Amino acid sequence: MAFRDKRIVIVGGGLGGLALMNVALTCGITNIEIFEQAREDGEVGAGVDITANANRILDVFGLKDTLLRFSSPKLPYFMEYHHYKSGDYLGHIEEAHEPHARLIQRGHLLQALKEFLPHEKLHYHKHLTSIEENNTSESAPYTLHFGDGSATKADIIIGADGIKSKVRREMGIGDSPNFSGQVVYRGYVDYKDLPEDTANLLRTVVNFRGPKRHIICLPIGNKPTKTDRIGFIGFMTESLDTWDSENWVSRSTIGDLQDHLSEWCPQVQHLIQGLFQSSPDGFMMKQALYVRDPVDRWYKMKEGEEDVGIALLGDAVHSTLPHQGQGVAMAIESGVALAIILANWQGNDLQDAFQFYQDIRKPRTDEVTKTSYEAGKLGSSDDPNHFSENFNPEALMKRMEWVMDYNLLEDLHAKNNGRMAFKDSWLS
Ligand SMILES: Cc1cc2nc3c(=O)[nH]c(=O)nc-3n(C[C@H](O)[C@H](O)[C@H](O)COP(=O)(O)OP(=O)(O)OC[C@H]3O[C@@H](n4cnc5c(N)ncnc54)[C@H](O)[C@@H]3O)c2cc1C
């Protein structure tokens, strides 16, 4: 039986899981469903920047118009840098890639990726608690159990359940994630709550670069749909000693953020006032940034079975610090790669298919993880007295070129070697 006729279950309806589902259905896989722990309307939004390498493949699979509806138009620069204290302009990186970066609220991105999916294939409020391996006389090799007492059967399981992946643990990978030393404060600011000069400055992506801290302002959405506002992302160095939540995502007073930024420029003070306007209760989202070390094996076969197994994608297997804005893009690339491979593989050897998927993806995601860590060091300066002299936007741009020039579909085509059916139209 071809993999496309197997019962495939995706755990996690985040960005990687939804990207996989879209392409799988387009490629003719029908027996595939998503089980997501959140309620359908339960998404906590944040601004994300989808770069050219991910947009390029989403467009091939018919998602361009739906994505553009709620995303930013082409912006003047990819990123503009300002001094944290004076607010002075330091330099910028041109947007040199097509399709250009799309800045969008995460909730709108999820909505766009769900637009063409049959509702009955998406199951919400289903928290995976365990995966049971059945013996061969059972009707399916795996049973997935959920927190509400329900269960479902599967031949192939895809763990797209984020950095705290339960599927990963069920596969026997018991490592712990590493705290990066930074926390992120996230919120939104409406343009109408800013003085005109500051509002105009923030119509492009701006990075206020400071000592061991930096702030990125994303002009997400667009005017015609009245979704335009600023996604505020403040990277602050903090110890976890005072962290009073068991979760990595918590709430913080805007005052805590203000304490970090008391000496920062007037534009940053305007942003803080804007955050207060958007959140009258005085709270905002705060997230501790963790990353996992790369693992050797992204999949696990069921013993004695040729065509039954589990694979991981997205943050579940290649989580990265967000300093190159690549977490979403890597999850999308991996989701699309796995969907194409499963739908078009010649033969029944699932291990070969999973290994091909890993061989295509792992070298790239390992490198992105490494360079994102380095980019974080450049984004915030360790030495505030010298950072203007050390700053070099051309070098920063060069660092990102290999990430954004990449075309997953060309890579799959080049390395395919007859192992799967491949449509030339995917290359146009
Ligand atoms: C501050 C910050 C800013 C970022 N900015 C960017 C950016 O600009 N650009 C970018 O590309 N990336 C960015 N990222 C990274 C990005 O958000 C993630 O890398 C991306 O969401 C990973 O996609 P995913 O599908 O693997 O996981 P997720 O999007 O996290 O989805 C996982 C899904 O699995 C579900 N789930 C988890 N456990 C279970 C379970 N047991 N049962 C059922 N469902 C479960 C979750 O509810 C979730 O919906 C940023 C990250 C941070 C922290």
PDBQT file of the ligand as one rigid body, heavy atoms in Angstrom, charges set to zero:
ROOT
HETATM    1  C1  LIG A 501       9.678  35.503  20.404  1.00  0.00    +0.000 C 
HETATM    2  C2  LIG A 501       9.606  34.641  19.211  1.00  0.00    +0.000 A 
HETATM    3  C3  LIG A 501       9.497  35.228  17.989  1.00  0.00    +0.000 A 
HETATM    4  C4  LIG A 501       9.463  34.444  16.863  1.00  0.00    +0.000 A 
HETATM    5  N1  LIG A 501       9.423  35.067  15.679  1.00  0.00    +0.000 NA
HETATM    6  C5  LIG A 501       9.493  34.321  14.570  1.00  0.00    +0.000 A 
HETATM    7  C6  LIG A 501       9.518  34.942  13.293  1.00  0.00    +0.000 A 
HETATM    8  O1  LIG A 501       9.451  36.163  13.133  1.00  0.00    +0.000 OA
HETATM    9  N2  LIG A 501       9.608  34.152  12.208  1.00  0.00    +0.000 N 
HETATM   10  C7  LIG A 501       9.679  32.791  12.327  1.00  0.00    +0.000 A 
HETATM   11  O2  LIG A 501       9.792  32.130  11.298  1.00  0.00    +0.000 OA
HETATM   12  N3  LIG A 501       9.628  32.167  13.532  1.00  0.00    +0.000 NA
HETATM   13  C8  LIG A 501       9.537  32.892  14.658  1.00  0.00    +0.000 A 
HETATM   14  N4  LIG A 501       9.514  32.265  15.867  1.00  0.00    +0.000 N 
HETATM   15  C9  LIG A 501       9.514  30.791  15.961  1.00  0.00    +0.000 C 
HETATM   16  C10 LIG A 501       8.185  30.132  15.643  1.00  0.00    +0.000 C 
HETATM   17  O3  LIG A 501       7.107  30.642  16.372  1.00  0.00    +0.000 OA
HETATM   18  C11 LIG A 501       8.245  28.609  15.841  1.00  0.00    +0.000 C 
HETATM   19  O4  LIG A 501       9.507  28.140  15.452  1.00  0.00    +0.000 OA
HETATM   20  C12 LIG A 501       7.168  27.919  15.003  1.00  0.00    +0.000 C 
HETATM   21  O5  LIG A 501       5.915  28.260  15.491  1.00  0.00    +0.000 OA
HETATM   22  C13 LIG A 501       7.357  26.398  14.984  1.00  0.00    +0.000 C 
HETATM   23  O6  LIG A 501       6.268  25.776  14.326  1.00  0.00    +0.000 OA
HETATM   24  P1  LIG A 501       5.803  24.328  14.773  1.00  0.00    +0.000 P 
HETATM   25  O7  LIG A 501       4.638  23.976  13.908  1.00  0.00    +0.000 OA
HETATM   26  O8  LIG A 501       6.945  23.406  14.832  1.00  0.00    +0.000 OA
HETATM   27  O9  LIG A 501       5.338  24.489  16.273  1.00  0.00    +0.000 OA
HETATM   28  P2  LIG A 501       4.167  25.362  16.846  1.00  0.00    +0.000 P 
HETATM   29  O10 LIG A 501       3.796  26.453  15.931  1.00  0.00    +0.000 OA
HETATM   30  O11 LIG A 501       4.581  25.668  18.240  1.00  0.00    +0.000 OA
HETATM   31  O12 LIG A 501       2.935  24.353  16.867  1.00  0.00    +0.000 OA
HETATM   32  C14 LIG A 501       2.900  23.208  17.696  1.00  0.00    +0.000 C 
HETATM   33  C15 LIG A 501       1.447  22.877  17.937  1.00  0.00    +0.000 C 
HETATM   34  O13 LIG A 501       1.363  21.637  18.627  1.00  0.00    +0.000 OA
HETATM   35  C16 LIG A 501       0.374  21.742  19.616  1.00  0.00    +0.000 C 
HETATM   36  N5  LIG A 501       0.661  20.736  20.653  1.00  0.00    +0.000 N 
HETATM   37  C17 LIG A 501       1.677  20.736  21.533  1.00  0.00    +0.000 A 
HETATM   38  N6  LIG A 501       1.627  19.649  22.336  1.00  0.00    +0.000 NA
HETATM   39  C18 LIG A 501       0.549  18.950  21.930  1.00  0.00    +0.000 A 
HETATM   40  C19 LIG A 501      -0.042  17.737  22.387  1.00  0.00    +0.000 A 
HETATM   41  N7  LIG A 501       0.482  17.014  23.401  1.00  0.00    +0.000 N 
HETATM   42  N8  LIG A 501      -1.155  17.274  21.774  1.00  0.00    +0.000 NA
HETATM   43  C20 LIG A 501      -1.699  17.976  20.718  1.00  0.00    +0.000 A 
HETATM   44  N9  LIG A 501      -1.197  19.152  20.256  1.00  0.00    +0.000 NA
HETATM   45  C21 LIG A 501      -0.072  19.625  20.866  1.00  0.00    +0.000 A 
HETATM   46  C22 LIG A 501       0.481  23.164  20.097  1.00  0.00    +0.000 C 
HETATM   47  O14 LIG A 501      -0.714  23.605  20.738  1.00  0.00    +0.000 OA
HETATM   48  C23 LIG A 501       0.762  23.923  18.809  1.00  0.00    +0.000 C 
HETATM   49  O15 LIG A 501      -0.409  24.375  18.172  1.00  0.00    +0.000 OA
HETATM   50  C24 LIG A 501       9.515  33.022  16.984  1.00  0.00    +0.000 A 
HETATM   51  C25 LIG A 501       9.571  32.410  18.227  1.00  0.00    +0.000 A 
HETATM   52  C26 LIG A 501       9.651  33.218  19.344  1.00  0.00    +0.000 A 
HETATM   53  C27 LIG A 501       9.753  32.554  20.678  1.00  0.00    +0.000 C 
ENDROOT
TORSDOF 0
